[in-house]
Amino acid sequence: AISQPPTAAPPTTVSSISQRNQQLARTINFGNALEAPTEGAWGLILEENYFQLIKDAGFSAIRLPVKWSAYALSAAPYTIDPTFLKRVDWAVENATKRGLSIIVNMHHYDELLTDPAAHLERFLALWQQIADRYKTQSEQVFFEILNEPNGKLEPLWNEYATKALAVIRQSNPTRAVVIGPNGYNSIGRLEELALPSDPNLIVTVHFYDPFSFTHQGADWVTPVLPVGVVFPKNGVSLRTPWQNYSWDSTINVKADSSI
């Protein structure tokens, strides 16, 4: 049996989507922990004091990347591991009790990107469980349908996002839901995003230019970009050959001579 969701009173009022979007004005990404194949595999385990540090630093919200697909059955009914659910509950509670908003997203569902048709049913079942679990949480809790859609999912993304939203709306009719375009949420692909008719959506885009500034020292880039880059340099924006890069990409480029 699935453990019971955290207790909370159902939200009695709903702010405008613009007001809720303002809750995300200063958001920090809690990456490399619950988005890893197992927590700790990428060198980070969440601790309660992190939430207080974030609060004290003046942030208003946390984005919590979660690899749900690593903690759920591969066959129907695709049940999410109860112990892992409690771990996410813990993160949600530690954020909201400090007045922080939190975006619970679906991260690194790699199989959905490479074989969308085979994983649509599971994708929707995961969201049904997530949405039902947090349906009584306040509007401090946001959902993000999928991080950086790409690959074979791209031609189907608008359809799949609409289906996932419909599942969420069964239990969360007014929950703020974050959605982004194809190409790893690339801002250059924004015009391809067909938003469902829904007044409680927030659009997200990922923009990493100039890449030689935003990812200096990143050890997953070949070659590793030099550190100490100042933006702008001598009053001129940096030029960069790295465009629309994402965490899951593999690139080989020459160092930018303009740095």
C-alpha positions in Angstrom: 0.0 0.0 0.0 1.1 3.5 -0.7 1.9 5.6 2.3 -0.5 8.4 3.1 0.3 11.9 1.7 1.3 14.7 4.0 -1.7 16.2 5.9 -2.6 19.8 5.0 -5.8 21.8 4.7 -7.1 22.2 1.2 -6.3 25.7 -0.2 -9.2 28.1 0.5 -8.1 30.9 -1.8 -6.3 31.0 -5.1 -4.0 33.9 -6.0 -3.8 35.0 -9.6 -1.3 33.1 -11.7 0.8 36.4 -11.9 0.9 36.5 -8.1 2.0 32.9 -7.9 4.6 33.5 -10.6 6.1 36.2 -8.4 6.6 33.6 -5.7 9.3 32.2 -8.1 11.1 35.5 -8.5 14.2 34.2 -6.6 14.3 30.5 -7.2 17.3 28.1 -6.7 17.6 24.7 -8.3 18.2 21.8 -5.9 19.9 19.7 -8.5 22.0 16.5 -8.3 20.1 15.0 -5.3 16.7 13.6 -6.1 17.3 13.8 -9.8 20.2 11.3 -9.6 19.6 7.6 -10.3 19.8 7.3 -6.5 20.2 10.1 -4.0 23.8 10.5 -3.2 25.0 9.0 -6.5 26.0 12.4 -7.8 27.6 13.5 -4.5 24.7 15.3 -2.9 22.2 14.3 -0.2 19.7 16.9 0.9 19.9 18.1 4.5 17.4 20.1 6.4 19.8 22.9 7.0 20.0 23.5 3.3 16.4 24.8 3.3 17.1 27.3 6.1 20.3 28.5 4.3 18.2 29.1 1.2 15.6 31.0 3.2 18.3 33.1 5.0 20.0 33.9 1.7 16.8 35.6 0.5 15.5 33.1 -2.0 11.7 32.8 -2.4 11.4 29.3 -3.9 13.1 26.0 -4.6 13.0 23.9 -7.8 13.2 20.3 -6.9 14.2 18.0 -9.8 13.0 14.5 -9.2 13.8 11.3 -11.2 10.4 9.7 -10.5 11.0 7.0 -13.1 13.8 5.5 -11.1 11.5 4.9 -8.2 8.4 3.4 -9.8 7.3 0.0 -11.1 8.0 -0.5 -14.8 4.7 -2.3 -15.3 1.1 -1.2 -14.4 0.0 0.3 -12.1 3.5 1.9 -12.1 3.4 2.4 -8.3 5.9 4.9 -6.9 8.0 3.6 -4.0 6.4 4.7 -0.7 9.8 5.4 0.9 10.8 7.7 -1.9 7.4 9.5 -1.7 8.1 10.2 1.9 11.5 11.7 1.0 9.8 14.1 -1.5 7.2 14.8 1.2 10.1 15.8 3.5 11.5 18.2 1.0 8.1 19.8 0.3 7.4 20.2 4.0 10.9 21.7 4.7 10.3 24.3 2.0 6.7 25.3 2.7 7.0 25.5 6.5 9.7 28.1 5.9 7.5 30.1 3.6 9.4 28.9 0.5 7.5 27.9 -2.6 8.7 24.6 -4.3 8.4 23.4 -7.9 8.1 19.6 -8.0 9.1 18.5 -11.4 9.8 15.3 -13.4 13.4 15.1 -14.3 15.6 12.7 -16.4 12.8 10.4 -17.6 15.2 9.3 -20.3 13.1 6.4 -21.5 10.2 8.7 -22.3 12.6 10.8 -24.5 13.8 7.8 -26.5 10.6 5.7 -26.7 7.7 8.0 -26.0 4.9 5.7 -27.1 6.0 2.9 -24.9 6.1 5.2 -21.8 3.1 7.4 -22.3 0.9 5.3 -20.0 3.6 5.2 -17.3 4.3 9.0 -17.6 0.6 9.8 -17.1 0.3 7.3 -14.2 3.3 8.9 -12.4 1.7 12.3 -12.7 -1.6 10.9 -11.5 0.1 9.7 -8.3 2.1 12.8 -7.8 -0.9 15.1 -8.3 -3.1 13.1 -6.0 -0.5 13.1 -3.3 -0.1 16.9 -3.2 -3.6 17.9 -4.1 -4.3 19.4 -0.6 -1.0 21.4 -0.5 -1.1 25.1 -0.6 -0.4 27.1 -3.7 3.3 27.2 -2.5 3.6 23.9 -4.3 4.0 24.0 -8.1 4.2 21.2 -10.6 6.5 21.1 -13.7 5.4 18.5 -16.2 8.8 17.6 -17.6 12.3 19.0 -17.7 13.8 19.7 -21.1 11.8 17.7 -23.6 14.0 16.6 -26.5 14.8 13.7 -28.8 12.0 11.5 -30.1 9.5 13.1 -27.8 9.7 16.5 -29.6 7.1 15.8 -32.3 4.7 14.5 -29.6 5.5 17.0 -26.8 2.5 19.3 -27.2 0.2 16.3 -27.2 1.9 14.6 -24.2 2.0 17.8 -22.2 -1.7 18.3 -22.8 -2.5 14.8 -21.6 -0.4 15.2 -18.5 -2.0 18.4 -17.7 -5.5 16.8 -18.0 -4.4 14.2 -15.5 -3.1 16.8 -13.1 -6.3 18.8 -13.4 -8.4 15.8 -12.2 -7.2 16.4 -8.7 -5.6 19.8 -8.8 -7.9 22.1 -10.8 -6.1 25.3 -10.0 -2.5 24.2 -9.2 0.1 26.3 -11.0 1.8 24.1 -13.6 5.1 24.9 -15.3 5.6 23.9 -18.9 8.4 24.6 -21.4 9.1 24.1 -25.1 11.1 21.5 -27.0 14.8 21.6 -27.6 15.7 21.2 -23.9 13.2 24.1 -23.1 15.1 26.3 -25.5 13.9 29.8 -25.8 14.5 29.6 -29.5 11.8 26.9 -29.7 9.2 28.8 -27.8 7.0 29.4 -30.8 6.6 25.6 -31.2 4.9 25.3 -27.8 1.1 24.9 -28.1 -0.3 25.8 -24.7 -3.5 24.1 -23.6 -6.4 26.5 -22.8 -5.7 26.8 -19.0 -5.4 30.0 -16.9 -3.0 28.5 -14.4 0.1 27.8 -16.5 3.6 29.3 -16.2 5.9 29.0 -19.2 9.6 28.2 -18.6 12.5 28.5 -21.0 16.2 27.7 -20.5 18.7 30.2 -21.8 22.4 29.6 -21.3 24.0 32.2 -23.5 26.8 33.3 -23.4 27.7 29.7 -22.6 31.3 30.5 -22.1 30.3 32.7 -19.1 27.4 30.7 -17.6 29.2 27.3 -17.7 32.8 28.3 -17.0 34.5 25.4 -15.3 31.8 22.9 -16.0 33.5 19.5 -16.0 30.9 17.8 -18.3 31.9 20.1 -21.2 34.7 19.2 -23.6 37.0 21.1 -23.4 36.3 22.4 -19.9 35.6 26.1 -20.2 38.1 28.5 -18.6 37.1 30.1 -15.3 37.4 33.7 -14.3 35.4 35.0 -17.3 33.8 38.3 -16.6 30.5 39.4 -18.3 30.6 41.6 -20.3 34.2 41.9 -21.2 35.4 45.4 -22.0 31.8 46.4 -22.6 31.3 43.8 -25.3 29.1 40.7 -24.9 30.9 37.4 -25.1 30.8 35.5 -28.3 30.3 31.8 -28.0 30.0 28.8 -30.3 28.0 26.9 -27.7 24.3 27.2 -28.5 21.3 25.5 -26.8 23.5 23.3 -24.7 21.9 21.1 -22.1 23.1 18.9 -19.2 22.4 15.8 -21.3 24.2 17.0 -24.4 27.7 15.9 -25.5 29.6 18.5 -27.5 33.1 19.0 -28.7 34.1 22.5 -29.6 37.1 24.7 -29.8 37.7 27.2 -27.0 36.3 30.7 -27.7 39.1 32.9 -28.8 37.1 36.0 -27.8 37.4 35.2 -24.1 
